[in-house]
Amino acid sequence: MVVSFKVFKKTSPNGKITMYLGKRDFVDHLVHVDPIDGVIVIDQDYLKDRKVFAQLICSFRYGREEDEVMGLKFQKDLHLASEQIYPPVANKASMTKLQERLCKKLGPNAFPFLFKLPQNSPASVTLQPGSDDQGKPCGVDFLLKAFVGENESDRTHKRSTVNLGIRKIQYAPPKQGRQPCTIVRKDFMLSPGELELEATLDKQLYHHGEKIAVNISVRNNSNKTVKKIKAMVQQCIDVCIFANGQYKATVAAIETQEGCPINPGSSLQKIMYLTPTLMSNRERRGVALDGQLKSEDTNLASTTLLANPEQRDSFGIIVSYNVKVKLYLGALGGELTAELPFILMHPKPDVNKLIREDSQAAVETFRQDTIDQDGPHFKPSEDPIYEDFTRMRLQNS
C-alpha cells in the first residue's frame, strides 16, 4: 500500500534554510491546541559556528501602518516560544510521525522542532481594511520564524530568515445548544395595554453560508400601530486591548412592511430569512474576518469560543453574533427591540480534505511505502515523488 502525505515548504532567500510544515491551520479544542510540529533543513557549511533558532510569534496590529509617525508603532509582537534548532540540544521531545517521515526522506541535515500554542492565546482574526487603506490590516496573526544568529535575540537578516504564516482556528462544536428564544414587552405612558414581541431562531449553531430563519410573533394589545419590521445580523467585535474597544457591524439585514400596519388588537406571525456572508460586506471597513493567509480567500470571522470567559487574552479579538429584531411604531411610539445570540462557525472538516498554501510556499508530496500483507511480492519504492504547486484551494478530495 502506498501512503502519500503533503507538506508546506518555504526556503530562505539565500537557499540555506528550508522549513517544512505538515499544516498551517492549528485547531483550538478549548481543552488543548494542536501542537506545531515541523522540520528545518540546514546547510551546515553555511553556518560557520553560528546557530539556528526557531520562534513562534503572535503579531497583534491595532492601528493603521500609515498612521505610524515619529517612531510610534501600532503593532505588538509576542514571542510565545523559542527553540534552538542547531546545534541540537539535549532532552528534546520525541518526534511525531510526520517528523520521522520527513527526517527519513530529507537526510541528516533535517532537524525537528515542536511548539505548543498557549491554551488562552487569541484566535487568528483580521479586521477588514477600507478601500483606501494601505499596509498590513489590523488583527491577530501567527508566524513561524527560523533564522541564523549567535543567540535567539540576535538581529535577523532577511536573506537567511524563513517566515511562514500559520493560523489558530476553531471549529463548530458537534452538538447544537438550546434554541434561542426571547419575549420582550413594551408598555406606554398614559396608554393601556402593551406590545409583545416574541422572536425565535430555528437553531443555535449555524455554519458559514447557512440561511438563518427568524420566527417573529407580534401581539399588539396596545393602542399603538406597528409601521414596519426589520431584522438584522450583527457582528459584535471586542478588541480586548482597549477598555472601550467594543463595536458592532451589521452584516445582513432585511426590512419589510408586509403584514403592516399591525393595528391595535391584532397580531402577526412571520418568518424572515437572513444569510450573513462576506460577499455582501466586501466594502465595509472594520468587519472581522477569519485570519487570512496570503493569496487566499476568507470569510466572516467565526464565533470565538472561550473555555473561561474571564481569561481573555489582552491581545485578542473576541467575535460574537446576534440577530436583532426591531418593530417601528412611528415618531411618537418609538421602537421595540429583541436580540438573540447565536454561533456562526465552520464545521469540522473531513480528514481527507486537501491542505492550503500561499503563493510563496511550495508543496511537496512525499510517498511512503508500507508493506501490503495481501501482496507478498510487493517491492517498496524508496524514492519520493515531488510535486510543486504555486497555489492550492481547499477542496474535497
C-alpha positions as CSV (number, residue, x, y, z in Angstrom):
1,M,0.0,0.0,0.0
2,V,1.3,3.5,-0.9
3,V,0.6,6.4,1.5
4,S,1.1,9.9,0.3
5,F,1.3,13.0,2.5
6,K,1.8,16.6,1.6
7,V,3.8,19.3,3.5
8,F,4.4,23.0,3.1
9,K,7.9,24.1,2.3
10,K,9.5,27.5,2.5
11,T,13.1,28.4,1.8
12,S,15.1,31.5,2.9
13,P,16.2,33.9,0.1
14,N,19.7,32.5,0.1
15,G,18.5,28.9,0.0
16,K,20.4,27.8,3.1
17,I,17.4,27.2,5.4
18,T,14.2,25.4,4.5
19,M,11.2,24.9,6.7
20,Y,8.7,22.0,6.3
21,L,5.3,22.0,8.0
22,G,2.5,19.5,7.7
23,K,-0.3,22.0,8.0
24,R,-0.9,25.7,8.6
25,D,-4.2,25.6,10.4
26,F,-3.9,24.5,14.1
27,V,-7.2,23.8,15.9
28,D,-8.1,25.1,19.4
29,H,-10.2,22.3,21.0
30,L,-10.7,24.5,24.2
31,V,-9.1,21.8,26.4
32,H,-5.9,21.8,24.2
33,V,-4.4,23.2,21.0
34,D,-2.9,21.1,18.2
35,P,1.0,21.1,18.6
36,I,3.0,22.7,15.8
37,D,5.5,20.1,14.5
38,G,7.8,20.6,11.6
39,V,11.3,20.1,10.3
40,I,14.1,22.6,9.3
41,V,16.7,21.6,6.8
42,I,20.0,23.4,7.2
43,D,23.1,23.8,5.0
44,Q,25.7,23.3,7.8
45,D,28.6,24.6,5.7
46,Y,27.0,28.0,5.6
47,L,26.6,28.3,9.4
48,K,30.3,28.7,10.3
49,D,29.9,28.1,14.1
50,R,26.6,30.1,14.2
51,K,23.3,28.7,15.5
52,V,19.8,28.3,14.1
53,F,16.8,29.3,16.1
54,A,13.1,28.8,15.5
55,Q,10.4,31.1,17.1
56,L,6.6,31.2,17.4
57,I,5.4,34.8,17.2
58,C,1.9,36.2,17.7
59,S,1.6,39.6,16.0
60,F,-1.2,42.0,17.0
61,R,-1.8,45.1,14.9
62,Y,-4.2,47.6,16.4
63,G,-3.7,50.6,14.2
64,R,-3.0,51.6,10.6
65,E,0.5,51.5,9.2
66,E,0.1,54.9,7.5
67,D,-0.6,56.5,10.9
68,E,2.8,55.4,12.4
69,V,4.9,58.5,12.6
70,M,7.9,59.6,14.8
71,G,8.7,56.1,15.9
72,L,5.1,55.3,17.0
73,K,4.1,51.7,16.2
74,F,0.6,50.2,16.4
75,Q,1.8,46.6,16.5
76,K,3.0,44.3,19.3
77,D,4.9,41.1,18.6
78,L,4.7,38.5,21.3
79,H,7.3,35.7,21.3
80,L,5.3,32.7,22.5
81,A,8.1,30.1,22.2
82,S,11.7,29.9,21.1
83,E,13.9,26.9,20.4
84,Q,17.5,26.3,19.4
85,I,17.4,24.0,16.3
86,Y,21.1,23.7,15.6
87,P,23.3,22.6,17.2
88,P,20.5,20.3,18.6
89,V,20.1,20.5,22.4
90,A,19.7,17.5,24.7
91,N,16.4,16.3,26.2
92,K,14.4,17.1,23.2
93,A,10.9,15.7,22.9
94,S,10.3,12.6,20.9
95,M,9.5,13.1,17.2
96,T,6.0,12.9,15.8
97,K,5.2,10.5,12.9
98,L,5.3,13.4,10.4
99,Q,8.8,14.5,11.7
100,E,10.0,10.9,11.5
101,R,8.9,10.6,7.9
102,L,10.4,13.9,6.9
103,C,13.7,13.3,8.6
104,K,13.9,9.9,6.9
105,K,13.4,11.5,3.5
106,L,15.4,14.7,3.9
107,G,18.5,13.2,5.4
108,P,20.9,14.1,8.3
109,N,20.6,17.8,7.8
110,A,16.9,17.8,8.9
111,F,16.2,18.8,12.4
112,P,12.7,18.7,14.1
113,F,11.0,21.3,16.1
114,L,7.9,21.3,18.2
115,F,5.9,24.3,19.6
116,K,2.7,24.4,21.7
117,L,0.4,27.4,21.5
118,P,-0.8,28.6,24.9
119,Q,-4.4,27.5,25.5
120,N,-5.7,31.0,26.1
121,S,-3.9,32.6,23.1
122,P,-6.1,34.5,20.7
123,A,-7.6,33.1,17.5
124,S,-6.4,34.4,14.1
125,V,-8.7,37.3,13.2
126,T,-8.3,40.1,10.6
127,L,-10.3,43.4,10.6
128,Q,-11.3,44.3,7.0
129,P,-9.5,47.5,5.9
130,G,-11.2,50.2,3.9
131,S,-10.8,50.6,0.2
132,D,-8.3,53.5,0.7
133,D,-6.3,51.9,3.5
134,Q,-2.7,50.8,2.8
135,G,-0.3,48.4,4.5
136,K,-1.0,45.5,6.8
137,P,-4.6,45.2,8.1
138,C,-5.4,45.2,11.8
139,G,-5.8,41.9,13.5
140,V,-4.1,38.9,15.1
141,D,-1.8,36.6,13.2
142,F,0.8,34.0,14.0
143,L,4.2,33.5,12.4
144,L,6.8,30.7,12.5
145,K,10.3,32.2,12.1
146,A,13.6,30.4,11.6
147,F,16.9,32.3,11.4
148,V,20.7,32.2,11.7
149,G,22.3,34.0,14.6
150,E,24.6,33.9,17.6
151,N,21.6,33.9,20.1
152,E,17.8,34.0,20.0
153,S,17.7,37.7,20.5
154,D,20.3,38.4,17.7
155,R,19.3,40.7,14.9
156,T,18.0,38.7,11.9
157,H,18.9,39.1,8.3
158,K,16.3,38.8,5.6
159,R,18.5,36.6,3.3
160,S,18.9,33.9,6.0
161,T,15.4,34.0,7.6
162,V,12.3,32.0,6.9
163,N,8.9,33.4,7.9
164,L,5.8,31.2,7.4
165,G,2.4,32.3,8.5
166,I,0.1,29.9,10.3
167,R,-3.4,30.2,11.9
168,K,-5.1,29.3,15.1
169,I,-8.7,28.4,14.4
170,Q,-11.7,26.8,16.0
171,Y,-14.4,24.5,14.6
172,A,-18.1,24.3,15.5
173,P,-19.0,22.0,18.4
174,P,-20.5,18.7,17.4
175,K,-23.9,19.3,19.1
176,Q,-26.5,22.0,19.0
177,G,-27.2,24.1,22.0
178,R,-30.5,25.4,23.3
179,Q,-32.8,27.0,20.7
180,P,-32.6,30.8,21.1
181,C,-35.9,32.4,22.1
182,T,-36.9,35.7,23.7
183,I,-40.0,37.6,24.5
184,V,-40.0,41.4,25.1
185,R,-42.8,43.7,26.0
186,K,-43.3,47.4,26.0
187,D,-46.0,49.5,27.7
188,F,-46.7,53.1,27.0
189,M,-47.2,56.0,29.4
190,L,-50.8,57.2,29.6
191,S,-51.9,54.3,27.3
192,P,-53.4,51.0,28.3
193,G,-52.1,47.6,27.3
194,E,-48.7,46.6,26.0
195,L,-47.0,45.5,22.8
196,E,-45.4,42.0,22.8
197,L,-42.7,40.7,20.5
198,E,-41.5,37.1,20.5
199,A,-38.5,36.1,18.4
200,T,-37.1,32.6,17.9
201,L,-34.3,31.1,15.8
202,D,-34.6,27.6,14.3
203,K,-31.4,26.6,16.0
204,Q,-28.4,28.0,17.9
205,L,-25.4,26.8,15.7
206,Y,-25.1,27.8,12.1
207,H,-22.3,27.1,9.6
208,H,-21.0,29.8,7.3
209,G,-23.3,30.3,4.3
210,E,-26.4,28.8,6.0
211,K,-29.7,30.7,6.0
212,I,-30.9,31.9,9.4
213,A,-34.7,31.6,9.9
214,V,-36.1,34.2,12.3
215,N,-39.6,33.4,13.5
216,I,-41.4,36.6,14.6
217,S,-44.6,36.8,16.5
218,V,-46.2,40.2,17.3
219,R,-49.2,40.6,19.6
220,N,-50.4,44.2,19.8
221,N,-52.5,44.7,22.9
222,S,-51.8,48.5,23.0
223,N,-53.3,51.4,21.2
224,K,-50.2,51.9,19.1
225,T,-49.6,50.8,15.5
226,V,-46.6,48.9,14.2
227,K,-45.5,50.5,10.9
228,K,-42.7,48.1,9.8
229,I,-40.4,45.3,10.9
230,K,-36.6,45.0,10.5
231,A,-34.3,42.0,11.2
232,M,-30.5,42.1,11.1
233,V,-27.5,40.1,11.9
234,Q,-24.9,42.0,14.0
235,Q,-21.3,41.0,14.3
236,C,-20.1,42.0,17.8
237,I,-16.3,42.7,18.0
238,D,-14.4,43.2,21.2
239,V,-10.8,44.4,20.8
240,C,-9.6,43.4,24.2
241,I,-6.6,45.8,24.4
242,F,-8.9,48.8,24.6
243,A,-11.3,49.4,27.5
244,N,-13.9,50.8,25.1
245,G,-12.9,48.6,22.1
246,Q,-16.4,47.1,21.6
247,Y,-18.4,47.8,18.5
248,K,-21.0,46.2,16.2
249,A,-21.2,45.8,12.5
250,T,-24.4,44.8,10.6
251,V,-23.5,42.0,8.2
252,A,-27.1,41.2,7.0
253,A,-30.4,43.0,7.2
254,I,-33.9,42.8,5.8
255,E,-36.8,45.3,6.3
256,T,-40.4,44.7,5.4
257,Q,-43.9,46.3,5.7
258,E,-45.6,43.1,4.6
259,G,-48.4,42.4,7.1
260,C,-48.1,46.0,8.4
261,P,-49.6,48.1,9.8
262,I,-50.3,46.0,12.8
263,N,-53.3,47.8,14.3
264,P,-54.3,47.7,18.0
265,G,-55.8,44.4,19.0
266,S,-54.3,42.5,16.1
267,S,-51.3,40.1,15.8
268,L,-48.8,38.9,13.2
269,Q,-46.8,35.7,12.7
270,K,-43.9,35.9,10.2
271,I,-40.6,34.2,9.3
272,M,-37.7,36.3,7.9
273,Y,-34.6,34.8,6.4
274,L,-31.0,36.2,6.7
275,T,-27.7,35.0,5.3
276,P,-24.6,36.7,6.6
277,T,-21.8,36.4,4.0
278,L,-18.6,38.3,3.2
279,M,-19.7,38.8,-0.4
280,S,-22.3,41.4,0.7
281,N,-19.8,43.1,3.1
282,R,-16.7,43.5,0.8
283,E,-16.6,47.2,1.1
284,R,-17.4,47.5,4.8
285,R,-14.4,48.7,6.9
286,G,-13.9,47.1,10.3
287,V,-15.8,43.8,9.7
288,A,-14.0,40.9,11.4
289,L,-12.7,38.1,9.1
290,D,-11.1,34.8,9.8
291,G,-7.3,35.0,9.8
292,Q,-6.1,35.2,6.2
293,L,-3.1,33.6,4.6
294,K,-1.6,35.3,1.6
295,S,-3.4,35.0,-1.8
296,E,-6.3,33.0,-0.1
297,D,-9.9,34.0,0.1
298,T,-11.6,34.0,3.5
299,N,-15.0,34.6,5.1
300,L,-16.6,36.4,8.1
301,A,-14.9,35.6,11.3
302,S,-16.2,32.6,13.2
303,T,-17.6,33.0,16.7
304,T,-14.9,32.9,19.4
305,L,-15.4,30.1,21.9
306,L,-13.8,30.6,25.3
307,A,-13.2,27.9,27.8
308,N,-13.3,30.6,30.5
309,P,-14.8,34.0,29.6
310,E,-12.8,35.6,32.4
311,Q,-9.4,34.6,30.9
312,R,-9.3,36.7,27.8
313,D,-6.0,37.4,26.2
314,S,-5.4,41.2,26.2
315,F,-4.1,41.0,22.7
316,G,-7.1,39.1,21.3
317,I,-10.2,40.0,19.3
318,I,-13.4,38.3,20.5
319,V,-16.2,37.9,17.9
320,S,-19.8,37.0,18.6
321,Y,-23.1,37.3,16.7
322,N,-26.7,38.1,17.4
323,V,-29.9,38.6,15.5
324,K,-31.7,41.8,16.2
325,V,-35.4,42.3,15.5
326,K,-37.0,45.8,15.6
327,L,-40.6,47.0,15.5
328,Y,-41.0,50.6,14.3
329,L,-44.0,52.4,15.8
330,G,-43.6,55.8,14.3
331,A,-42.2,59.0,15.6
332,L,-44.1,59.1,18.8
333,G,-44.3,55.4,19.6
334,G,-40.6,54.7,19.3
335,E,-39.2,51.1,18.8
336,L,-39.3,47.7,20.4
337,T,-36.2,45.6,20.0
338,A,-35.3,41.9,20.7
339,E,-31.9,40.3,20.4
340,L,-31.0,36.6,20.0
341,P,-27.3,35.4,20.3
342,F,-26.2,32.5,18.0
343,I,-23.0,30.8,16.9
344,L,-21.5,31.0,13.4
345,M,-18.6,28.7,12.6
346,H,-17.1,26.2,10.2
347,P,-18.0,22.5,10.6
348,K,-15.0,20.3,11.4
349,P,-13.7,19.2,8.0
350,D,-13.1,15.7,6.8
351,V,-9.6,14.2,7.3
352,N,-9.3,13.7,3.5
353,K,-9.6,17.4,2.6
354,L,-6.7,19.0,0.8
355,I,-4.3,21.4,2.6
356,R,-4.0,25.0,1.8
357,E,-0.9,27.1,1.0
358,D,0.0,30.6,-0.2
359,S,1.8,31.7,-3.4
360,Q,5.2,31.9,-1.6
361,A,5.2,28.4,-0.3
362,A,5.7,25.3,-2.4
363,V,4.1,22.0,-1.6
364,E,6.0,18.7,-1.9
365,T,4.4,15.3,-1.9
366,F,6.3,12.5,-0.4
367,R,5.4,8.9,-0.9
368,Q,5.8,6.4,1.9
369,D,5.6,2.8,1.1
370,T,4.3,0.2,3.6
371,I,4.1,-3.5,3.2
372,D,0.9,-4.8,1.8
373,Q,0.2,-8.1,3.5
374,D,-2.1,-9.2,0.7
375,G,0.7,-8.9,-1.8
376,P,3.8,-10.9,-0.7
377,H,5.7,-9.9,-3.8
378,F,5.3,-6.2,-3.2
379,K,8.5,-4.3,-3.6
380,P,8.5,-0.9,-1.8
381,S,9.9,2.2,-3.6
382,E,12.4,4.4,-1.7
383,D,12.3,7.4,-3.9
384,P,10.0,10.3,-3.0
385,I,7.8,11.9,-5.6
386,Y,8.0,15.7,-5.7
387,E,5.1,17.8,-6.9
388,D,5.4,21.6,-6.9
389,F,2.3,23.8,-6.7
390,T,2.1,27.6,-6.7
391,R,-1.3,27.6,-5.0
392,M,-4.0,25.2,-3.9
393,R,-7.5,25.9,-2.8
394,L,-9.3,23.9,-0.1
395,Q,-11.4,21.3,-1.8
396,N,-12.8,17.9,-1.4
397,S,-10.5,15.1,-2.4
